[in-house]
Amino acid sequence: MMPSASRCLAIAMLLALAGCQQAAVVPAPVVDPLAPAYQQLEQHLSSGHLEQAHAQFDTLKAQAPADSRLEPYQRLLAEAYLQQSQTALQRGDLDAATQALIRARSLLPQAPALGTKLPGPPPSARDAEQ
């Protein structure tokens, strides 16, 4: 009788120990609250909606000014404005070219490609003047 009592006691102790153990805690996945805003910024940039992209960039910069993910978007946005400026200049639209260049310069004031002088008119415009 003693061996069955020992077995029952051993089983009871095992069950008690098993009941005291906690289930492994799985940490919840980290969700980036700014991820949708960055996706929206990417969509605006890829579709050429620079005004919306710039507004989204400004919003992100206000929400997370030290976020290192902003730097590449700042450069991409400045490059897109520079391209827009060059395109407007080729069309002969000096006002649009100037505005786009001002926006690009506001994003990257130290960039050498965004100097203080606008390039001269495109070759086709120079030929037309002569």
N, C-alpha and C positions, 0 to 999 in steps of 0.2 A: 504494500500500500504506500509505503514511503516513496518508491520511485515515481508513482503517478502523481503524488503530491508535489514532488520536486519538479516534475515536468510541468504541472499546472502553474506552479510558482514561477518557473522560468518563462513560460509562455506569457503569463500575466505581466512580468517585468519587461519582456520584449514589446508587448503591445503598449505598455505605458510609455516606454522610451520612444516607440514609433509615433505615438500620439503627441509627444512633446516636440518632436522635430517640426521645424517650419518648412513650408514649401519654398523652393528656391525663388527668390524675388528676381523677376526679369525686368530690367529697367525699361521704362517706356521710351520709344524712339524719340530722339530730339527733333522737334519740328521747328524749322526756321520761320519765324513769323514774317520775315521780309521776302521769302522765296517768291510768293505771287507777285510782289511789286517788281522784283528783278526780272521775272518772266515777262511781265507787261512791258518793262523797259526794253527788253530784247525784241519783243514783237514790234514796238513802235520804231525802233532803230532799223530792223530788217525790212519793214514796210515803207521806210522813208518818211515817216511822220515825225519830223524833227522837233516841232513845237511840243507835241505830246511827250516825246522822249525827254526833252529838256525839262518839262514840268515834272515828269516822273523822277528824273534824276535829282532835281531840286528837293522833291519830297523825301526821297531816300537819304539825301545828304543831311536834311534836317532831322530825320529820325535816327540816323546812325552815322554821325559825322566821322567817326574813326574807322568805319568799315573799309577794309582794304579792297573789297570787291568793287568799290566805287571807281577806283583809279582806271581800270581798263575801259569802263563805260564812259568815263570822262574823256579819255583819249579818243574813243570811237565816235563820240558825239562831236567833239571838236573836229575830227577828220571829216565827218559827214558835212558839217557846216562849211569847212574849207572846200570840199568838193562842190557843194551847192554854190559857194561864192565863185568858184572857177567857171562853173556852168553858166551862171548868170552873167559873168563877165564876157564869156564867149558869145552870149546872146546880145551883148551890148547893154544889158540892164545894170548900170553902175550902182543904182540905189540898192537893188536886191543883193548885188555882190558885196557892197559895203556893209549892209546889215548882217549878212551871213558871216562875213569876216569879223565883225564886232562880236557876234555871238561866239565864234570859235575862239577869239582872243580872250573873251571873258572866262572861258573854261580852262584855257591853257595860256596864261599871260606870259610865261617864260619860254614858250616854244619858238625856236628860231624861224620856222616857216610862217609864223604869224606876226611878222615884223610890223612896224608902224606904217610902212608905205604899201599902198596897193600897187600891184604890178601894172604896167601900162596896158593899154587896150590890146586885144588880141590882134595878130597880124592882119586879119581880114578887115578889121576896123581901121587900122593904120593905112592900109591900101586905099580904102574908101575915102579917107580924109585928103589924100594927096591928089 
